[in-house]
Amino acid sequence: MVSHIAHVIDPKTRTMAVELDVDNTARKLVPGAYAEVLWARASRHATLFVPPTSVVQTTERTYV
């Protein structure tokens, strides 16, 4: 669940900090670690639109 949103976008990276509350009873997340997050959404239709300049493509993946 999203617990905090920074509401400030870094103009260089076009990123915004978001804090999540997660169930970590399995102790897989440790302090200082990074996690890959899959965002669940209610709709099966595309609902997120971003400017094309916000999309970055590398040889490994495409991300915003």
PDBQT receptor file of N, H, CA, C and O in Angstrom, charges set to zero:
ATOM      1  N   MET A   1       0.841  -1.170   0.000  1.00  0.00    +0.000 N 
ATOM      2  CA  MET A   1       0.000   0.000   0.000  1.00  0.00    +0.000 C 
ATOM      3  C   MET A   1       0.895   1.245   0.000  1.00  0.00    +0.000 C 
ATOM      4  O   MET A   1       1.882   1.295   0.734  1.00  0.00    +0.000 OA
ATOM      5  N   VAL A   2       0.564   2.227  -0.800  1.00  0.00    +0.000 N 
ATOM      6  H   VAL A   2      -0.238   2.186  -1.396  1.00  0.00    +0.000 HD
ATOM      7  CA  VAL A   2       1.308   3.485  -0.839  1.00  0.00    +0.000 C 
ATOM      8  C   VAL A   2       1.019   4.247   0.449  1.00  0.00    +0.000 C 
ATOM      9  O   VAL A   2      -0.137   4.514   0.777  1.00  0.00    +0.000 OA
ATOM     10  N   SER A   3       2.078   4.594   1.172  1.00  0.00    +0.000 N 
ATOM     11  H   SER A   3       3.017   4.377   0.905  1.00  0.00    +0.000 HD
ATOM     12  CA  SER A   3       1.878   5.314   2.431  1.00  0.00    +0.000 C 
ATOM     13  C   SER A   3       2.251   6.794   2.335  1.00  0.00    +0.000 C 
ATOM     14  O   SER A   3       1.666   7.625   3.030  1.00  0.00    +0.000 OA
ATOM     15  N   HIS A   4       3.218   7.130   1.479  1.00  0.00    +0.000 N 
ATOM     16  H   HIS A   4       3.693   6.455   0.914  1.00  0.00    +0.000 HD
ATOM     17  CA  HIS A   4       3.619   8.522   1.297  1.00  0.00    +0.000 C 
ATOM     18  C   HIS A   4       4.055   8.756  -0.147  1.00  0.00    +0.000 C 
ATOM     19  O   HIS A   4       4.661   7.886  -0.773  1.00  0.00    +0.000 OA
ATOM     20  N   ILE A   5       3.740   9.937  -0.666  1.00  0.00    +0.000 N 
ATOM     21  H   ILE A   5       3.247  10.643  -0.158  1.00  0.00    +0.000 HD
ATOM     22  CA  ILE A   5       4.169  10.349  -1.999  1.00  0.00    +0.000 C 
ATOM     23  C   ILE A   5       4.855  11.698  -1.849  1.00  0.00    +0.000 C 
ATOM     24  O   ILE A   5       4.327  12.597  -1.196  1.00  0.00    +0.000 OA
ATOM     25  N   ALA A   6       6.020  11.840  -2.446  1.00  0.00    +0.000 N 
ATOM     26  H   ALA A   6       6.450  11.110  -2.977  1.00  0.00    +0.000 HD
ATOM     27  CA  ALA A   6       6.799  13.068  -2.292  1.00  0.00    +0.000 C 
ATOM     28  C   ALA A   6       6.128  14.276  -2.946  1.00  0.00    +0.000 C 
ATOM     29  O   ALA A   6       6.258  15.391  -2.441  1.00  0.00    +0.000 OA
ATOM     30  N   HIS A   7       5.415  14.081  -4.054  1.00  0.00    +0.000 N 
ATOM     31  H   HIS A   7       5.309  13.175  -4.464  1.00  0.00    +0.000 HD
ATOM     32  CA  HIS A   7       4.778  15.172  -4.810  1.00  0.00    +0.000 C 
ATOM     33  C   HIS A   7       5.800  16.175  -5.344  1.00  0.00    +0.000 C 
ATOM     34  O   HIS A   7       5.450  17.315  -5.651  1.00  0.00    +0.000 OA
ATOM     35  N   VAL A   8       7.071  15.750  -5.457  1.00  0.00    +0.000 N 
ATOM     36  H   VAL A   8       7.355  14.824  -5.208  1.00  0.00    +0.000 HD
ATOM     37  CA  VAL A   8       8.123  16.580  -6.042  1.00  0.00    +0.000 C 
ATOM     38  C   VAL A   8       8.856  15.721  -7.058  1.00  0.00    +0.000 C 
ATOM     39  O   VAL A   8       9.362  14.649  -6.725  1.00  0.00    +0.000 OA
ATOM     40  N   ILE A   9       8.914  16.188  -8.288  1.00  0.00    +0.000 N 
ATOM     41  H   ILE A   9       8.503  17.059  -8.559  1.00  0.00    +0.000 HD
ATOM     42  CA  ILE A   9       9.582  15.435  -9.351  1.00  0.00    +0.000 C 
ATOM     43  C   ILE A   9      10.983  15.986  -9.567  1.00  0.00    +0.000 C 
ATOM     44  O   ILE A   9      11.167  17.195  -9.714  1.00  0.00    +0.000 OA
ATOM     45  N   ASP A  10      11.968  15.100  -9.584  1.00  0.00    +0.000 N 
ATOM     46  H   ASP A  10      11.819  14.119  -9.464  1.00  0.00    +0.000 HD
ATOM     47  CA  ASP A  10      13.350  15.477  -9.872  1.00  0.00    +0.000 C 
ATOM     48  C   ASP A  10      13.422  15.803 -11.362  1.00  0.00    +0.000 C 
ATOM     49  O   ASP A  10      13.195  14.921 -12.190  1.00  0.00    +0.000 OA
ATOM     50  N   PRO A  11      13.731  17.047 -11.721  1.00  0.00    +0.000 N 
ATOM     51  CA  PRO A  11      13.731  17.427 -13.140  1.00  0.00    +0.000 C 
ATOM     52  C   PRO A  11      14.791  16.711 -13.970  1.00  0.00    +0.000 C 
ATOM     53  O   PRO A  11      14.619  16.564 -15.180  1.00  0.00    +0.000 OA
ATOM     54  N   LYS A  12      15.880  16.263 -13.352  1.00  0.00    +0.000 N 
ATOM     55  H   LYS A  12      16.019  16.382 -12.369  1.00  0.00    +0.000 HD
ATOM     56  CA  LYS A  12      16.932  15.574 -14.097  1.00  0.00    +0.000 C 
ATOM     57  C   LYS A  12      16.541  14.142 -14.445  1.00  0.00    +0.000 C 
ATOM     58  O   LYS A  12      16.767  13.688 -15.566  1.00  0.00    +0.000 OA
ATOM     59  N   THR A  13      15.957  13.434 -13.485  1.00  0.00    +0.000 N 
ATOM     60  H   THR A  13      15.774  13.803 -12.574  1.00  0.00    +0.000 HD
ATOM     61  CA  THR A  13      15.630  12.025 -13.705  1.00  0.00    +0.000 C 
ATOM     62  C   THR A  13      14.150  11.785 -13.963  1.00  0.00    +0.000 C 
ATOM     63  O   THR A  13      13.749  10.695 -14.369  1.00  0.00    +0.000 OA
ATOM     64  N   ARG A  14      13.336  12.821 -13.722  1.00  0.00    +0.000 N 
ATOM     65  H   ARG A  14      13.662  13.707 -13.392  1.00  0.00    +0.000 HD
ATOM     66  CA  ARG A  14      11.885  12.721 -13.860  1.00  0.00    +0.000 C 
ATOM     67  C   ARG A  14      11.320  11.599 -12.995  1.00  0.00    +0.000 C 
ATOM     68  O   ARG A  14      10.431  10.858 -13.413  1.00  0.00    +0.000 OA
ATOM     69  N   THR A  15      11.851  11.492 -11.787  1.00  0.00    +0.000 N 
ATOM     70  H   THR A  15      12.573  12.095 -11.447  1.00  0.00    +0.000 HD
ATOM     71  CA  THR A  15      11.384  10.489 -10.839  1.00  0.00    +0.000 C 
ATOM     72  C   THR A  15      10.767  11.175  -9.626  1.00  0.00    +0.000 C 
ATOM     73  O   THR A  15      11.018  12.351  -9.364  1.00  0.00    +0.000 OA
ATOM     74  N   MET A  16       9.959  10.421  -8.897  1.00  0.00    +0.000 N 
ATOM     75  H   MET A  16       9.754   9.466  -9.110  1.00  0.00    +0.000 HD
ATOM     76  CA  MET A  16       9.325  10.929  -7.687  1.00  0.00    +0.000 C 
ATOM     77  C   MET A  16       9.373   9.822  -6.638  1.00  0.00    +0.000 C 
ATOM     78  O   MET A  16       9.043   8.671  -6.923  1.00  0.00    +0.000 OA
ATOM     79  N   ALA A  17       9.781  10.174  -5.439  1.00  0.00    +0.000 N 
ATOM     80  H   ALA A  17      10.050  11.109  -5.207  1.00  0.00    +0.000 HD
ATOM     81  CA  ALA A  17       9.861   9.186  -4.361  1.00  0.00    +0.000 C 
ATOM     82  C   ALA A  17       8.467   8.793  -3.881  1.00  0.00    +0.000 C 
ATOM     83  O   ALA A  17       7.587   9.635  -3.701  1.00  0.00    +0.000 OA
ATOM     84  N   VAL A  18       8.295   7.492  -3.681  1.00  0.00    +0.000 N 
ATOM     85  H   VAL A  18       9.009   6.808  -3.828  1.00  0.00    +0.000 HD
ATOM     86  CA  VAL A  18       7.052   6.943  -3.159  1.00  0.00    +0.000 C 
ATOM     87  C   VAL A  18       7.427   5.947  -2.073  1.00  0.00    +0.000 C 
ATOM     88  O   VAL A  18       8.333   5.133  -2.254  1.00  0.00    +0.000 OA
ATOM     89  N   GLU A  19       6.730   6.012  -0.944  1.00  0.00    +0.000 N 
ATOM     90  H   GLU A  19       5.994   6.672  -0.797  1.00  0.00    +0.000 HD
ATOM     91  CA  GLU A  19       6.998   5.079   0.146  1.00  0.00    +0.000 C 
ATOM     92  C   GLU A  19       5.848   4.087   0.251  1.00  0.00    +0.000 C 
ATOM     93  O   GLU A  19       4.678   4.466   0.229  1.00  0.00    +0.000 OA
ATOM     94  N   LEU A  20       6.200   2.814   0.365  1.00  0.00    +0.000 N 
ATOM     95  H   LEU A  20       7.151   2.506   0.383  1.00  0.00    +0.000 HD
ATOM     96  CA  LEU A  20       5.199   1.753   0.430  1.00  0.00    +0.000 C 
ATOM     97  C   LEU A  20       5.277   1.023   1.764  1.00  0.00    +0.000 C 
ATOM     98  O   LEU A  20       6.359   0.874   2.332  1.00  0.00    +0.000 OA
ATOM     99  N   ASP A  21       4.146   0.576   2.256  1.00  0.00    +0.000 N 
ATOM    100  H   ASP A  21       3.267   0.698   1.794  1.00  0.00    +0.000 HD
ATOM    101  CA  ASP A  21       4.096  -0.332   3.392  1.00  0.00    +0.000 C 
ATOM    102  C   ASP A  21       3.882  -1.726   2.827  1.00  0.00    +0.000 C 
ATOM    103  O   ASP A  21       2.927  -1.958   2.085  1.00  0.00    +0.000 OA
ATOM    104  N   VAL A  22       4.772  -2.661   3.174  1.00  0.00    +0.000 N 
ATOM    105  H   VAL A  22       5.548  -2.472   3.776  1.00  0.00    +0.000 HD
ATOM    106  CA  VAL A  22       4.691  -4.013   2.638  1.00  0.00    +0.000 C 
ATOM    107  C   VAL A  22       4.752  -5.043   3.763  1.00  0.00    +0.000 C 
ATOM    108  O   VAL A  22       5.311  -4.790   4.831  1.00  0.00    +0.000 OA
ATOM    109  N   ASP A  23       4.170  -6.196   3.501  1.00  0.00    +0.000 N 
ATOM    110  H   ASP A  23       3.716  -6.401   2.634  1.00  0.00    +0.000 HD
ATOM    111  CA  ASP A  23       4.250  -7.320   4.422  1.00  0.00    +0.000 C 
ATOM    112  C   ASP A  23       5.612  -7.975   4.241  1.00  0.00    +0.000 C 
ATOM    113  O   ASP A  23       5.908  -8.500   3.168  1.00  0.00    +0.000 OA
ATOM    114  N   ASN A  24       6.434  -7.950   5.267  1.00  0.00    +0.000 N 
ATOM    115  H   ASN A  24       6.193  -7.523   6.139  1.00  0.00    +0.000 HD
ATOM    116  CA  ASN A  24       7.774  -8.528   5.195  1.00  0.00    +0.000 C 
ATOM    117  C   ASN A  24       7.941  -9.636   6.243  1.00  0.00    +0.000 C 
ATOM    118  O   ASN A  24       9.012  -9.789   6.831  1.00  0.00    +0.000 OA
ATOM    119  N   THR A  25       6.886 -10.393   6.465  1.00  0.00    +0.000 N 
ATOM    120  H   THR A  25       6.017 -10.268   5.987  1.00  0.00    +0.000 HD
ATOM    121  CA  THR A  25       6.972 -11.452   7.466  1.00  0.00    +0.000 C 
ATOM    122  C   THR A  25       7.979 -12.524   7.081  1.00  0.00    +0.000 C 
ATOM    123  O   THR A  25       8.512 -13.198   7.962  1.00  0.00    +0.000 OA
ATOM    124  N   ALA A  26       8.254 -12.702   5.807  1.00  0.00    +0.000 N 
ATOM    125  H   ALA A  26       7.821 -12.154   5.091  1.00  0.00    +0.000 HD
ATOM    126  CA  ALA A  26       9.239 -13.686   5.353  1.00  0.00    +0.000 C 
ATOM    127  C   ALA A  26      10.666 -13.159   5.484  1.00  0.00    +0.000 C 
ATOM    128  O   ALA A  26      11.618 -13.899   5.239  1.00  0.00    +0.000 OA
ATOM    129  N   ARG A  27      10.830 -11.885   5.868  1.00  0.00    +0.000 N 
ATOM    130  H   ARG A  27      10.056 -11.283   6.067  1.00  0.00    +0.000 HD
ATOM    131  CA  ARG A  27      12.140 -11.265   6.070  1.00  0.00    +0.000 C 
ATOM    132  C   ARG A  27      13.017 -11.284   4.818  1.00  0.00    +0.000 C 
ATOM    133  O   ARG A  27      14.238 -11.411   4.911  1.00  0.00    +0.000 OA
ATOM    134  N   LYS A  28      12.392 -11.159   3.654  1.00  0.00    +0.000 N 
ATOM    135  H   LYS A  28      11.400 -11.057   3.579  1.00  0.00    +0.000 HD
ATOM    136  CA  LYS A  28      13.161 -11.114   2.407  1.00  0.00    +0.000 C 
ATOM    137  C   LYS A  28      13.732  -9.729   2.147  1.00  0.00    +0.000 C 
ATOM    138  O   LYS A  28      14.760  -9.592   1.484  1.00  0.00    +0.000 OA
ATOM    139  N   LEU A  29      13.064  -8.694   2.670  1.00  0.00    +0.000 N 
ATOM    140  H   LEU A  29      12.229  -8.805   3.208  1.00  0.00    +0.000 HD
ATOM    141  CA  LEU A  29      13.573  -7.332   2.526  1.00  0.00    +0.000 C 
ATOM    142  C   LEU A  29      14.437  -7.007   3.732  1.00  0.00    +0.000 C 
ATOM    143  O   LEU A  29      14.039  -7.232   4.875  1.00  0.00    +0.000 OA
ATOM    144  N   VAL A  30      15.627  -6.474   3.466  1.00  0.00    +0.000 N 
ATOM    145  H   VAL A  30      15.950  -6.292   2.537  1.00  0.00    +0.000 HD
ATOM    146  CA  VAL A  30      16.545  -6.101   4.538  1.00  0.00    +0.000 C 
ATOM    147  C   VAL A  30      16.867  -4.618   4.409  1.00  0.00    +0.000 C 
ATOM    148  O   VAL A  30      16.726  -4.055   3.323  1.00  0.00    +0.000 OA
ATOM    149  N   PRO A  31      17.295  -3.974   5.487  1.00  0.00    +0.000 N 
ATOM    150  CA  PRO A  31      17.618  -2.542   5.422  1.00  0.00    +0.000 C 
ATOM    151  C   PRO A  31      18.623  -2.239   4.310  1.00  0.00    +0.000 C 
ATOM    152  O   PRO A  31      19.633  -2.928   4.164  1.00  0.00    +0.000 OA
ATOM    153  N   GLY A  32      18.332  -1.203   3.533  1.00  0.00    +0.000 N 
ATOM    154  H   GLY A  32      17.512  -0.643   3.651  1.00  0.00    +0.000 HD
ATOM    155  CA  GLY A  32      19.209  -0.769   2.452  1.00  0.00    +0.000 C 
ATOM    156  C   GLY A  32      19.013  -1.514   1.145  1.00  0.00    +0.000 C 
ATOM    157  O   GLY A  32      19.658  -1.191   0.148  1.00  0.00    +0.000 OA
ATOM    158  N   ALA A  33      18.136  -2.501   1.133  1.00  0.00    +0.000 N 
ATOM    159  H   ALA A  33      17.612  -2.763   1.943  1.00  0.00    +0.000 HD
ATOM    160  CA  ALA A  33      17.912  -3.295  -0.076  1.00  0.00    +0.000 C 
ATOM    161  C   ALA A  33      16.939  -2.581  -1.010  1.00  0.00    +0.000 C 
ATOM    162  O   ALA A  33      16.173  -1.713  -0.590  1.00  0.00    +0.000 OA
ATOM    163  N   TYR A  34      16.985  -2.962  -2.276  1.00  0.00    +0.000 N 
ATOM    164  H   TYR A  34      17.607  -3.667  -2.617  1.00  0.00    +0.000 HD
ATOM    165  CA  TYR A  34      16.048  -2.469  -3.266  1.00  0.00    +0.000 C 
ATOM    166  C   TYR A  34      15.156  -3.623  -3.681  1.00  0.00    +0.000 C 
ATOM    167  O   TYR A  34      15.579  -4.779  -3.690  1.00  0.00    +0.000 OA
ATOM    168  N   ALA A  35      13.927  -3.303  -4.021  1.00  0.00    +0.000 N 
ATOM    169  H   ALA A  35      13.583  -2.364  -4.013  1.00  0.00    +0.000 HD
ATOM    170  CA  ALA A  35      12.981  -4.340  -4.430  1.00  0.00    +0.000 C 
ATOM    171  C   ALA A  35      12.408  -3.999  -5.795  1.00  0.00    +0.000 C 
ATOM    172  O   ALA A  35      12.272  -2.828  -6.150  1.00  0.00    +0.000 OA
ATOM    173  N   GLU A  36      12.076  -5.024  -6.550  1.00  0.00    +0.000 N 
ATOM    174  H   GLU A  36      12.187  -5.975  -6.262  1.00  0.00    +0.000 HD
ATOM    175  CA  GLU A  36      11.363  -4.827  -7.810  1.00  0.00    +0.000 C 
ATOM    176  C   GLU A  36       9.882  -4.907  -7.480  1.00  0.00    +0.000 C 
ATOM    177  O   GLU A  36       9.435  -5.852  -6.831  1.00  0.00    +0.000 OA
ATOM    178  N   VAL A  37       9.129  -3.920  -7.925  1.00  0.00    +0.000 N 
ATOM    179  H   VAL A  37       9.492  -3.152  -8.453  1.00  0.00    +0.000 HD
ATOM    180  CA  VAL A  37       7.717  -3.822  -7.558  1.00  0.00    +0.000 C 
ATOM    181  C   VAL A  37       6.845  -3.994  -8.791  1.00  0.00    +0.000 C 
ATOM    182  O   VAL A  37       7.096  -3.379  -9.828  1.00  0.00    +0.000 OA
ATOM    183  N   LEU A  38       5.830  -4.824  -8.678  1.00  0.00    +0.000 N 
ATOM    184  H   LEU A  38       5.626  -5.324  -7.836  1.00  0.00    +0.000 HD
ATOM    185  CA  LEU A  38       4.820  -4.963  -9.723  1.00  0.00    +0.000 C 
ATOM    186  C   LEU A  38       3.565  -4.268  -9.213  1.00  0.00    +0.000 C 
ATOM    187  O   LEU A  38       2.978  -4.677  -8.211  1.00  0.00    +0.000 OA
ATOM    188  N   TRP A  39       3.163  -3.212  -9.913  1.00  0.00    +0.000 N 
ATOM    189  H   TRP A  39       3.640  -2.880 -10.726  1.00  0.00    +0.000 HD
ATOM    190  CA  TRP A  39       2.003  -2.433  -9.476  1.00  0.00    +0.000 C 
ATOM    191  C   TRP A  39       0.733  -3.108  -9.954  1.00  0.00    +0.000 C 
ATOM    192  O   TRP A  39       0.540  -3.308 -11.153  1.00  0.00    +0.000 OA
ATOM    193  N   ALA A  40      -0.124  -3.456  -9.023  1.00  0.00    +0.000 N 
ATOM    194  H   ALA A  40       0.033  -3.294  -8.049  1.00  0.00    +0.000 HD
ATOM    195  CA  ALA A  40      -1.437  -4.004  -9.380  1.00  0.00    +0.000 C 
ATOM    196  C   ALA A  40      -2.335  -2.840  -9.773  1.00  0.00    +0.000 C 
ATOM    197  O   ALA A  40      -2.252  -1.756  -9.196  1.00  0.00    +0.000 OA
ATOM    198  N   ARG A  41      -3.168  -3.066 -10.731  1.00  0.00    +0.000 N 
ATOM    199  H   ARG A  41      -3.236  -3.947 -11.200  1.00  0.00    +0.000 HD
ATOM    200  CA  ARG A  41      -4.101  -2.017 -11.135  1.00  0.00    +0.000 C 
ATOM    201  C   ARG A  41      -5.475  -2.621 -11.326  1.00  0.00    +0.000 C 
ATOM    202  O   ARG A  41      -5.605  -3.802 -11.649  1.00  0.00    +0.000 OA
ATOM    203  N   ALA A  42      -6.486  -1.820 -11.128  1.00  0.00    +0.000 N 
ATOM    204  H   ALA A  42      -6.380  -0.861 -10.866  1.00  0.00    +0.000 HD
ATOM    205  CA  ALA A  42      -7.860  -2.297 -11.166  1.00  0.00    +0.000 C 
ATOM    206  C   ALA A  42      -8.347  -2.552 -12.585  1.00  0.00    +0.000 C 
ATOM    207  O   ALA A  42      -9.214  -3.400 -12.797  1.00  0.00    +0.000 OA
ATOM    208  N   SER A  43      -7.809  -1.838 -13.547  1.00  0.00    +0.000 N 
ATOM    209  H   SER A  43      -7.105  -1.149 -13.375  1.00  0.00    +0.000 HD
ATOM    210  CA  SER A  43      -8.283  -1.934 -14.922  1.00  0.00    +0.000 C 
ATOM    211  C   SER A  43      -7.326  -2.749 -15.775  1.00  0.00    +0.000 C 
ATOM    212  O   SER A  43      -6.113  -2.702 -15.573  1.00  0.00    +0.000 OA
ATOM    213  N   ARG A  44      -7.864  -3.486 -16.715  1.00  0.00    +0.000 N 
ATOM    214  H   ARG A  44      -8.849  -3.524 -16.879  1.00  0.00    +0.000 HD
ATOM    215  CA  ARG A  44      -7.012  -4.225 -17.644  1.00  0.00    +0.000 C 
ATOM    216  C   ARG A  44      -6.631  -3.351 -18.835  1.00  0.00    +0.000 C 
ATOM    217  O   ARG A  44      -5.823  -3.751 -19.673  1.00  0.00    +0.000 OA
ATOM    218  N   HIS A  45      -7.209  -2.169 -18.906  1.00  0.00    +0.000 N 
ATOM    219  H   HIS A  45      -7.865  -1.844 -18.225  1.00  0.00    +0.000 HD
ATOM    220  CA  HIS A  45      -6.934  -1.244 -20.007  1.00  0.00    +0.000 C 
ATOM    221  C   HIS A  45      -5.810  -0.298 -19.613  1.00  0.00    +0.000 C 
ATOM    222  O   HIS A  45      -5.631  -0.002 -18.432  1.00  0.00    +0.000 OA
ATOM    223  N   ALA A  46      -5.060   0.173 -20.583  1.00  0.00    +0.000 N 
ATOM    224  H   ALA A  46      -5.206  -0.068 -21.543  1.00  0.00    +0.000 HD
ATOM    225  CA  ALA A  46      -3.991   1.130 -20.317  1.00  0.00    +0.000 C 
ATOM    226  C   ALA A  46      -4.574   2.391 -19.699  1.00  0.00    +0.000 C 
ATOM    227  O   ALA A  46      -5.472   3.006 -20.276  1.00  0.00    +0.000 OA
ATOM    228  N   THR A  47      -4.073   2.782 -18.533  1.00  0.00    +0.000 N 
ATOM    229  H   THR A  47      -3.344   2.283 -18.065  1.00  0.00    +0.000 HD
ATOM    230  CA  THR A  47      -4.593   3.958 -17.849  1.00  0.00    +0.000 C 
ATOM    231  C   THR A  47      -3.520   4.983 -17.529  1.00  0.00    +0.000 C 
ATOM    232  O   THR A  47      -3.829   6.073 -17.046  1.00  0.00    +0.000 OA
ATOM    233  N   LEU A  48      -2.272   4.650 -17.790  1.00  0.00    +0.000 N 
ATOM    234  H   LEU A  48      -2.022   3.765 -18.182  1.00  0.00    +0.000 HD
ATOM    235  CA  LEU A  48      -1.182   5.555 -17.480  1.00  0.00    +0.000 C 
ATOM    236  C   LEU A  48      -0.590   6.099 -18.777  1.00  0.00    +0.000 C 
ATOM    237  O   LEU A  48      -0.164   5.340 -19.648  1.00  0.00    +0.000 OA
ATOM    238  N   PHE A  49      -0.573   7.412 -18.887  1.00  0.00    +0.000 N 
ATOM    239  H   PHE A  49      -0.919   8.028 -18.180  1.00  0.00    +0.000 HD
ATOM    240  CA  PHE A  49      -0.005   8.045 -20.064  1.00  0.00    +0.000 C 
ATOM    241  C   PHE A  49       1.126   8.956 -19.627  1.00  0.00    +0.000 C 
ATOM    242  O   PHE A  49       0.965   9.736 -18.688  1.00  0.00    +0.000 OA
ATOM    243  N   VAL A  50       2.252   8.871 -20.284  1.00  0.00    +0.000 N 
ATOM    244  H   VAL A  50       2.383   8.237 -21.047  1.00  0.00    +0.000 HD
ATOM    245  CA  VAL A  50       3.399   9.719 -19.988  1.00  0.00    +0.000 C 
ATOM    246  C   VAL A  50       3.937  10.285 -21.293  1.00  0.00    +0.000 C 
ATOM    247  O   VAL A  50       3.724   9.697 -22.354  1.00  0.00    +0.000 OA
ATOM    248  N   PRO A  51       4.625  11.410 -21.233  1.00  0.00    +0.000 N 
ATOM    249  CA  PRO A  51       5.218  11.953 -22.445  1.00  0.00    +0.000 C 
ATOM    250  C   PRO A  51       6.260  10.978 -23.004  1.00  0.00    +0.000 C 
ATOM    251  O   PRO A  51       6.963  10.324 -22.233  1.00  0.00    +0.000 OA
ATOM    252  N   PRO A  52       6.366  10.875 -24.308  1.00  0.00    +0.000 N 
ATOM    253  CA  PRO A  52       7.352   9.970 -24.906  1.00  0.00    +0.000 C 
ATOM    254  C   PRO A  52       8.780  10.233 -24.419  1.00  0.00    +0.000 C 
ATOM    255  O   PRO A  52       9.599   9.316 -24.371  1.00  0.00    +0.000 OA
ATOM    256  N   THR A  53       9.073  11.476 -24.061  1.00  0.00    +0.000 N 
ATOM    257  H   THR A  53       8.407  12.222 -24.100  1.00  0.00    +0.000 HD
ATOM    258  CA  THR A  53      10.420  11.799 -23.587  1.00  0.00    +0.000 C 
ATOM    259  C   THR A  53      10.696  11.221 -22.197  1.00  0.00    +0.000 C 
ATOM    260  O   THR A  53      11.844  11.216 -21.753  1.00  0.00    +0.000 OA
ATOM    261  N   SER A  54       9.657  10.733 -21.502  1.00  0.00    +0.000 N 
ATOM    262  H   SER A  54       8.725  10.736 -21.863  1.00  0.00    +0.000 HD
ATOM    263  CA  SER A  54       9.831  10.121 -20.186  1.00  0.00    +0.000 C 
ATOM    264  C   SER A  54      10.167   8.639 -20.278  1.00  0.00    +0.000 C 
ATOM    265  O   SER A  54      10.534   8.026 -19.275  1.00  0.00    +0.000 OA
ATOM    266  N   VAL A  55      10.048   8.063 -21.451  1.00  0.00    +0.000 N 
ATOM    267  H   VAL A  55       9.749   8.561 -22.265  1.00  0.00    +0.000 HD
ATOM    268  CA  VAL A  55      10.300   6.636 -21.630  1.00  0.00    +0.000 C 
ATOM    269  C   VAL A  55      11.753   6.430 -22.039  1.00  0.00    +0.000 C 
ATOM    270  O   VAL A  55      12.238   7.041 -22.991  1.00  0.00    +0.000 OA
ATOM    271  N   VAL A  56      12.441   5.556 -21.299  1.00  0.00    +0.000 N 
ATOM    272  H   VAL A  56      12.047   5.060 -20.526  1.00  0.00    +0.000 HD
ATOM    273  CA  VAL A  56      13.851   5.267 -21.564  1.00  0.00    +0.000 C 
ATOM    274  C   VAL A  56      13.966   3.815 -21.994  1.00  0.00    +0.000 C 
ATOM    275  O   VAL A  56      13.406   2.923 -21.357  1.00  0.00    +0.000 OA
ATOM    276  N   GLN A  57      14.690   3.584 -23.071  1.00  0.00    +0.000 N 
ATOM    277  H   GLN A  57      15.146   4.308 -23.588  1.00  0.00    +0.000 HD
ATOM    278  CA  GLN A  57      14.906   2.227 -23.547  1.00  0.00    +0.000 C 
ATOM    279  C   GLN A  57      16.383   1.898 -23.482  1.00  0.00    +0.000 C 
ATOM    280  O   GLN A  57      17.224   2.672 -23.939  1.00  0.00    +0.000 OA
ATOM    281  N   THR A  58      16.697   0.735 -22.908  1.00  0.00    +0.000 N 
ATOM    282  H   THR A  58      16.014   0.106 -22.536  1.00  0.00    +0.000 HD
ATOM    283  CA  THR A  58      18.063   0.231 -22.898  1.00  0.00    +0.000 C 
ATOM    284  C   THR A  58      18.047  -1.113 -23.618  1.00  0.00    +0.000 C 
ATOM    285  O   THR A  58      17.000  -1.562 -24.084  1.00  0.00    +0.000 OA
ATOM    286  N   THR A  59      19.195  -1.744 -23.706  1.00  0.00    +0.000 N 
ATOM    287  H   THR A  59      20.046  -1.380 -23.327  1.00  0.00    +0.000 HD
ATOM    288  CA  THR A  59      19.236  -3.054 -24.353  1.00  0.00    +0.000 C 
ATOM    289  C   THR A  59      18.535  -4.116 -23.506  1.00  0.00    +0.000 C 
ATOM    290  O   THR A  59      18.156  -5.170 -24.016  1.00  0.00    +0.000 OA
ATOM    291  N   GLU A  60      18.365  -3.836 -22.209  1.00  0.00    +0.000 N 
ATOM    292  H   GLU A  60      18.673  -2.980 -21.794  1.00  0.00    +0.000 HD
ATOM    293  CA  GLU A  60      17.763  -4.803 -21.301  1.00  0.00    +0.000 C 
ATOM    294  C   GLU A  60      16.286  -4.592 -21.051  1.00  0.00    +0.000 C 
ATOM    295  O   GLU A  60      15.552  -5.562 -20.860  1.00  0.00    +0.000 OA
ATOM    296  N   ARG A  61      15.817  -3.314 -21.048  1.00  0.00    +0.000 N 
ATOM    297  H   ARG A  61      16.413  -2.526 -21.203  1.00  0.00    +0.000 HD
ATOM    298  CA  ARG A  61      14.424  -3.060 -20.694  1.00  0.00    +0.000 C 
ATOM    299  C   ARG A  61      13.971  -1.676 -21.123  1.00  0.00    +0.000 C 
ATOM    300  O   ARG A  61      14.769  -0.852 -21.569  1.00  0.00    +0.000 OA
ATOM    301  N   THR A  62      12.689  -1.442 -20.982  1.00  0.00    +0.000 N 
ATOM    302  H   THR A  62      12.041  -2.112 -20.620  1.00  0.00    +0.000 HD
ATOM    303  CA  THR A  62      12.089  -0.132 -21.217  1.00  0.00    +0.000 C 
ATOM    304  C   THR A  62      11.461   0.299 -19.913  1.00  0.00    +0.000 C 
ATOM    305  O   THR A  62      10.750  -0.482 -19.282  1.00  0.00    +0.000 OA
ATOM    306  N   TYR A  63      11.711   1.535 -19.492  1.00  0.00    +0.000 N 
ATOM    307  H   TYR A  63      12.289   2.170 -20.004  1.00  0.00    +0.000 HD
ATOM    308  CA  TYR A  63      11.152   2.018 -18.235  1.00  0.00    +0.000 C 
ATOM    309  C   TYR A  63      10.887   3.513 -18.306  1.00  0.00    +0.000 C 
ATOM    310  O   TYR A  63      11.359   4.202 -19.211  1.00  0.00    +0.000 OA
ATOM    311  N   VAL A  64      10.112   4.009 -17.324  1.00  0.00    +0.000 N 
ATOM    312  H   VAL A  64       9.728   3.450 -16.589  1.00  0.00    +0.000 HD
ATOM    313  CA  VAL A  64       9.770   5.420 -17.231  1.00  0.00    +0.000 C 
ATOM    314  C   VAL A  64      10.637   6.037 -16.153  1.00  0.00    +0.000 C 
ATOM    315  O   VAL A  64      10.532   7.234 -15.886  1.00  0.00    +0.000 OA
TER     316      VAL A  64
